[in-house]
Amino acid sequence: MMLKSVNINLPELGAFAATRGAIGVGIGLLLANKLSAKQRKTIGLPLFIFGALSTIPIAKHIFHKNKNEPHPASEKQAASDSQKEE
């Protein structure tokens, strides 16, 4: 199985992590018994929905951006191959 490498900068990583965190907090609040059922749904459900829906466009951006950029290892290999041919 071939692993895929993805280049991501710090702001993109932060945005992606924040949306995943919102999903986790939302699920945690929905499952916790520390709040009333109404409070859990009022706070947890919007967090979960926001996290889930905002993760999709961020992930699309990250993976689409990386699809158009050559992989650093393949650039090194291409440079090495071109030097061998000369």
N, C-alpha and C positions, 0 to 999 in steps of 0.2 A: 504494500500500500504506500503510495507516494503522499507525503505530507506537503501541505501548501503553506507557504510563508506569506504573511500579510504585514505590510509596513503601515504603521499607525503613529501619528504624532500625539503628544501629550494632551492637547485639548480634545481630540477625538476619543482618546482612551478615557478621559474624564467624563465626557458626555455619555459614552457607552456604559461605563461603570455606574454612573448616576441612575441611568434608566433601569439597569439590572438591579440596582439597590432599591429603587422604588418598587419594583415588582416584589422583591423579597420582603420589604417592610409591609407592603400591602397584604401579602399572603400571611405574614406573621400576625398582623393585626386582626385579620379575618379569623384566624385560628385560635388566637389568644382568648383566655377567659377573664382577663383583667378588666375589661371594659364591658359595658352592656352591649347586647346584640345590635341595638340601634347605633351606638357610638362606633362599634367595629365596622359596620357597613358604611356609615357616613364618612369615616376616615380611610379605612382600608381599601374599599372598592375603588374609589377614585385614584388612589395611589397605584393600585394594581393595573387599572385600565390605562392610566397615563404612562406607566412604565412599559407596558406591553405595546401600546400603540406607537410610542416614540422610539422604541428600540428598532422597529422595522425600517424607517427611513434612514436612521443613523447607520445601521448595518449595511443597507443597500449602498449608501454613500461610500463607506469604507471599502467594501468588496468591489464596487464598480471602479473606484479610483485605483485600486491595486491591480485590477484586471488590465488597465491601460498602461500601467508602468511596468517596465521590464524588471525582472528579479535581479538583485545585485549579483548573485552568484552566476546567473546566466550572462550578465554583462562581462564579468571577469573571464568566464569560459570563452566567450566570443572574442575578447581581446587576446587571450592566450592563443586561440586557434588562428587568429589572423597573423599573429607574430610568428607562429610556426610555419605558415604558408610563405612568408617573406623570406 
